Amino acid sequence: MPKLKTNRAAAKRFKFSKNNKIKRKSMNTRHILTKKGPKRRRRLRGMTLVNGSDWKSIVRLMPYGVR
């Protein structure tokens, strides 16, 4: 059976944690930041976890990311 290709766009956007949870960057951090408060911008700076319902589709894009 041939090797599976990793979707490079997904590989740049998602990282796997040690417990096979998928981390992603928060949305709403690119522009129009003036109306967002400093507390909200600080919270958006970090990584968040992908919802469990999307886990299977992301794993299909990144077959070798799962441990």
N, CA, C and O atoms as a GROMACS GRO file, in nm:
protein
  268
    1MET      N    1   0.085  -0.119   0.000
    1MET     CA    2   0.000   0.000   0.000
    1MET      C    3   0.089   0.124   0.000
    1MET      O    4   0.186   0.130   0.076
    2PRO      N    5   0.058   0.225  -0.083
    2PRO     CA    6   0.145   0.344  -0.091
    2PRO      C    7   0.131   0.431   0.034
    2PRO      O    8   0.034   0.422   0.109
    3LYS      N    9   0.232   0.513   0.052
    3LYS     CA   10   0.229   0.606   0.164
    3LYS      C   11   0.119   0.709   0.142
    3LYS      O   12   0.086   0.744   0.029
    4LEU      N   13   0.062   0.756   0.252
    4LEU     CA   14  -0.041   0.861   0.246
    4LEU      C   15   0.026   0.997   0.251
    4LEU      O   16   0.127   1.016   0.320
    5LYS      N   17  -0.029   1.091   0.179
    5LYS     CA   18   0.026   1.226   0.180
    5LYS      C   19  -0.041   1.310   0.288
    5LYS      O   20  -0.162   1.303   0.308
    6THR      N   21   0.040   1.388   0.357
    6THR     CA   22  -0.012   1.482   0.456
    6THR      C   23  -0.057   1.608   0.384
    6THR      O   24   0.012   1.657   0.296
    7ASN      N   25  -0.172   1.659   0.422
    7ASN     CA   26  -0.219   1.787   0.368
    7ASN      C   27  -0.134   1.897   0.431
    7ASN      O   28  -0.141   1.919   0.552
    8ARG      N   29  -0.056   1.966   0.350
    8ARG     CA   30   0.040   2.063   0.403
    8ARG      C   31  -0.028   2.185   0.465
    8ARG      O   32   0.026   2.244   0.559
    9ALA      N   33  -0.144   2.223   0.415
    9ALA     CA   34  -0.216   2.336   0.475
    9ALA      C   35  -0.258   2.303   0.617
    9ALA      O   36  -0.248   2.387   0.706
   10ALA      N   37  -0.305   2.180   0.638
   10ALA     CA   38  -0.346   2.137   0.772
   10ALA      C   39  -0.226   2.123   0.864
   10ALA      O   40  -0.235   2.155   0.982
   11ALA      N   41  -0.114   2.077   0.810
   11ALA     CA   42   0.006   2.058   0.893
   11ALA      C   43   0.058   2.191   0.946
   11ALA      O   44   0.117   2.196   1.054
   12LYS      N   45   0.037   2.299   0.871
   12LYS     CA   46   0.082   2.430   0.916
   12LYS      C   47  -0.013   2.491   1.018
   12LYS      O   48   0.028   2.576   1.097
   13ARG      N   49  -0.139   2.448   1.019
   13ARG     CA   50  -0.238   2.510   1.106
   13ARG      C   51  -0.260   2.436   1.237
   13ARG      O   52  -0.300   2.497   1.336
   14PHE      N   53  -0.236   2.306   1.239
   14PHE     CA   54  -0.269   2.224   1.356
   14PHE      C   55  -0.146   2.153   1.411
   14PHE      O   56  -0.056   2.117   1.336
   15LYS      N   57  -0.144   2.134   1.544
   15LYS     CA   58  -0.039   2.057   1.611
   15LYS      C   59  -0.108   1.957   1.703
   15LYS      O   60  -0.215   1.984   1.757
   16PHE      N   61  -0.045   1.842   1.722
   16PHE     CA   62  -0.099   1.741   1.812
   16PHE      C   63  -0.035   1.756   1.949
   16PHE      O   64   0.085   1.778   1.961
   17SER      N   65  -0.118   1.743   2.054
   17SER     CA   66  -0.066   1.744   2.189
   17SER      C   67  -0.023   1.602   2.225
   17SER      O   68  -0.041   1.510   2.145
   18LYS      N   69   0.032   1.583   2.344
   18LYS     CA   70   0.078   1.450   2.384
   18LYS      C   71  -0.037   1.352   2.400
   18LYS      O   72  -0.018   1.231   2.385
   19ASN      N   73  -0.155   1.403   2.430
   19ASN     CA   74  -0.271   1.315   2.451
   19ASN      C   75  -0.358   1.304   2.326
   19ASN      O   76  -0.476   1.272   2.336
   20ASN      N   77  -0.297   1.329   2.208
   20ASN     CA   78  -0.368   1.320   2.079
   20ASN      C   79  -0.484   1.419   2.068
   20ASN      O   80  -0.578   1.394   1.993
   21LYS      N   81  -0.477   1.528   2.140
   21LYS     CA   82  -0.573   1.636   2.116
   21LYS      C   83  -0.508   1.730   2.015
   21LYS      O   84  -0.386   1.738   2.006
   22ILE      N   85  -0.590   1.801   1.940
   22ILE     CA   86  -0.539   1.886   1.834
   22ILE      C   87  -0.548   2.032   1.878
   22ILE      O   88  -0.654   2.079   1.919
   23LYS      N   89  -0.434   2.102   1.869
   23LYS     CA   90  -0.429   2.242   1.907
   23LYS      C   91  -0.436   2.328   1.782
   23LYS      O   92  -0.388   2.289   1.675
   24ARG      N   93  -0.497   2.446   1.796
   24ARG     CA   94  -0.507   2.540   1.686
   24ARG      C   95  -0.496   2.682   1.740
   24ARG      O   96  -0.515   2.705   1.859
   25LYS      N   97  -0.466   2.775   1.652
   25LYS     CA   98  -0.458   2.916   1.689
   25LYS      C   99  -0.600   2.971   1.703
   25LYS      O  100  -0.691   2.927   1.633
   26SER      N  101  -0.618   3.067   1.791
   26SER     CA  102  -0.750   3.128   1.809
   26SER      C  103  -0.786   3.214   1.689
   26SER      O  104  -0.698   3.272   1.625
   27MET      N  105  -0.916   3.223   1.660
   27MET     CA  106  -0.960   3.309   1.551
   27MET      C  107  -0.983   3.450   1.605
   27MET      O  108  -0.973   3.474   1.725
   28ASN      N  109  -1.013   3.542   1.515
   28ASN     CA  110  -1.039   3.684   1.548
   28ASN      C  111  -0.916   3.756   1.601
   28ASN      O  112  -0.929   3.842   1.688
   29THR      N  113  -0.797   3.724   1.551
   29THR     CA  114  -0.675   3.790   1.598
   29THR      C  115  -0.600   3.861   1.487
   29THR      O  116  -0.490   3.910   1.510
   30ARG      N  117  -0.655   3.870   1.366
   30ARG     CA  118  -0.581   3.923   1.252
   30ARG      C  119  -0.594   4.074   1.237
   30ARG      O  120  -0.494   4.144   1.220
   31HIS      N  121  -0.714   4.126   1.241
   31HIS     CA  122  -0.733   4.269   1.218
   31HIS      C  123  -0.855   4.316   1.296
   31HIS      O  124  -0.924   4.236   1.359
   32ILE      N  125  -0.882   4.446   1.291
   32ILE     CA  126  -0.988   4.512   1.368
   32ILE      C  127  -0.971   4.480   1.517
   32ILE      O  128  -1.065   4.437   1.584
   33LEU      N  129  -0.850   4.504   1.567
   33LEU     CA  130  -0.820   4.475   1.707
   33LEU      C  131  -0.849   4.594   1.798
   33LEU      O  132  -0.847   4.580   1.920
   34THR      N  133  -0.875   4.710   1.740
   34THR     CA  134  -0.894   4.830   1.822
   34THR      C  135  -1.020   4.823   1.905
   34THR      O  136  -1.024   4.877   2.016
   35LYS      N  137  -1.124   4.758   1.854
   35LYS     CA  138  -1.249   4.750   1.930
   35LYS      C  139  -1.250   4.635   2.030
   35LYS      O  140  -1.342   4.623   2.110
   36LYS      N  141  -1.147   4.549   2.026
   36LYS     CA  142  -1.138   4.438   2.121
   36LYS      C  143  -1.055   4.483   2.240
   36LYS      O  144  -0.951   4.546   2.224
   37GLY      N  145  -1.102   4.449   2.358
   37GLY     CA  146  -1.033   4.492   2.479
   37GLY      C  147  -0.902   4.419   2.500
   37GLY      O  148  -0.880   4.313   2.440
   38PRO      N  149  -0.814   4.473   2.586
   38PRO     CA  150  -0.684   4.410   2.610
   38PRO      C  151  -0.696   4.271   2.673
   38PRO      O  152  -0.616   4.183   2.643
   39LYS      N  153  -0.794   4.252   2.758
   39LYS     CA  154  -0.814   4.121   2.821
   39LYS      C  155  -0.852   4.017   2.716
   39LYS      O  156  -0.804   3.904   2.719
   40ARG      N  157  -0.939   4.057   2.625
   40ARG     CA  158  -0.982   3.965   2.518
   40ARG      C  159  -0.867   3.933   2.423
   40ARG      O  160  -0.851   3.818   2.381
   41ARG      N  161  -0.786   4.033   2.390
   41ARG     CA  162  -0.672   4.010   2.301
   41ARG      C  163  -0.568   3.920   2.365
   41ARG      O  164  -0.507   3.837   2.297
   42ARG      N  165  -0.548   3.934   2.494
   42ARG     CA  166  -0.454   3.847   2.566
   42ARG      C  167  -0.501   3.703   2.564
   42ARG      O  168  -0.422   3.611   2.546
   43ARG      N  169  -0.631   3.684   2.584
   43ARG     CA  170  -0.688   3.549   2.586
   43ARG      C  171  -0.680   3.484   2.448
   43ARG      O  172  -0.658   3.364   2.437
   44LEU      N  173  -0.697   3.563   2.342
   44LEU     CA  174  -0.692   3.512   2.206
   44LEU      C  175  -0.551   3.478   2.159
   44LEU      O  176  -0.534   3.410   2.058
   45ARG      N  177  -0.451   3.525   2.231
   45ARG     CA  178  -0.313   3.506   2.190
   45ARG      C  179  -0.270   3.359   2.196
   45ARG      O  180  -0.188   3.315   2.115
   46GLY      N  181  -0.324   3.284   2.288
   46GLY     CA  182  -0.281   3.147   2.309
   46GLY      C  183  -0.345   3.048   2.213
   46GLY      O  184  -0.424   3.086   2.126
   47MET      N  185  -0.310   2.920   2.230
   47MET     CA  186  -0.366   2.814   2.148
   47MET      C  187  -0.491   2.759   2.217
   47MET      O  188  -0.503   2.765   2.339
   48THR      N  189  -0.583   2.706   2.136
   48THR     CA  190  -0.702   2.641   2.190
   48THR      C  191  -0.712   2.502   2.130
   48THR      O  192  -0.640   2.468   2.036
   49LEU      N  193  -0.801   2.422   2.184
   49LEU     CA  194  -0.819   2.286   2.134
   49LEU      C  195  -0.930   2.282   2.030
   49LEU      O  196  -1.028   2.356   2.038
   50VAL      N  197  -0.912   2.194   1.933
   50VAL     CA  198  -1.013   2.173   1.830
   50VAL      C  199  -1.128   2.094   1.890
   50VAL      O  200  -1.107   2.006   1.973
   51ASN      N  201  -1.249   2.126   1.849
   51ASN     CA  202  -1.368   2.055   1.897
   51ASN      C  203  -1.359   1.908   1.858
   51ASN      O  204  -1.306   1.874   1.752
   52GLY      N  205  -1.410   1.821   1.943
   52GLY     CA  206  -1.403   1.677   1.920
   52GLY      C  207  -1.474   1.631   1.794
   52GLY      O  208  -1.435   1.530   1.735
   53SER      N  209  -1.577   1.703   1.752
   53SER     CA  210  -1.650   1.664   1.632
   53SER      C  211  -1.566   1.685   1.505
   53SER      O  212  -1.593   1.621   1.403
   54ASP      N  213  -1.466   1.773   1.509
   54ASP     CA  214  -1.380   1.798   1.394
   54ASP      C  215  -1.254   1.712   1.394
   54ASP      O  216  -1.178   1.713   1.297
   55TRP      N  217  -1.231   1.638   1.502
   55TRP     CA  218  -1.106   1.563   1.520
   55TRP      C  219  -1.083   1.463   1.408
   55TRP      O  220  -0.973   1.454   1.354
   56LYS      N  221  -1.185   1.388   1.372
   56LYS     CA  222  -1.170   1.281   1.273
   56LYS      C  223  -1.132   1.336   1.136
   56LYS      O  224  -1.049   1.278   1.066
   57SER      N  225  -1.193   1.447   1.096
   57SER     CA  226  -1.163   1.503   0.964
   57SER      C  227  -1.022   1.560   0.958
   57SER      O  228  -0.958   1.554   0.852
   58ILE      N  229  -0.972   1.616   1.068
   58ILE     CA  230  -0.836   1.670   1.069
   58ILE      C  231  -0.734   1.557   1.070
   58ILE      O  232  -0.629   1.567   1.006
   59VAL      N  233  -0.764   1.450   1.142
   59VAL     CA  234  -0.674   1.335   1.144
   59VAL      C  235  -0.664   1.272   1.005
   59VAL      O  236  -0.558   1.222   0.968
   60ARG      N  237  -0.772   1.275   0.930
   60ARG     CA  238  -0.768   1.223   0.792
   60ARG      C  239  -0.674   1.306   0.705
   60ARG      O  240  -0.612   1.252   0.613
   61LEU      N  241  -0.663   1.436   0.732
   61LEU     CA  242  -0.572   1.522   0.657
   61LEU      C  243  -0.426   1.503   0.700
   61LEU      O  244  -0.334   1.527   0.622
   62MET      N  245  -0.406   1.460   0.825
   62MET     CA  246  -0.271   1.444   0.878
   62MET      C  247  -0.254   1.303   0.935
   62MET      O  248  -0.257   1.285   1.056
   63PRO      N  249  -0.237   1.202   0.849
   63PRO     CA  250  -0.235   1.065   0.896
   63PRO      C  251  -0.116   1.030   0.984
   63PRO      O  252  -0.126   0.938   1.065
   64TYR      N  253  -0.004   1.100   0.971
   64TYR     CA  254   0.114   1.066   1.050
   64TYR      C  255   0.133   1.156   1.171
   64TYR      O  256   0.235   1.147   1.239
   65GLY      N  257   0.035   1.243   1.199
   65GLY     CA  258   0.045   1.329   1.315
   65GLY      C  259  -0.001   1.262   1.443
   65GLY      O  260   0.040   1.301   1.552
   66VAL      N  261  -0.086   1.160   1.430
   66VAL     CA  262  -0.141   1.090   1.546
   66VAL      C  263  -0.033   1.002   1.606
   66VAL      O  264   0.043   0.938   1.534
   67ARG      N  265  -0.028   1.000   1.738
   67ARG     CA  266   0.073   0.918   1.807
   67ARG      C  267   0.011   0.795   1.867
   67ARG      O  268   0.080   0.714   1.929
   0.00000   0.00000   0.00000
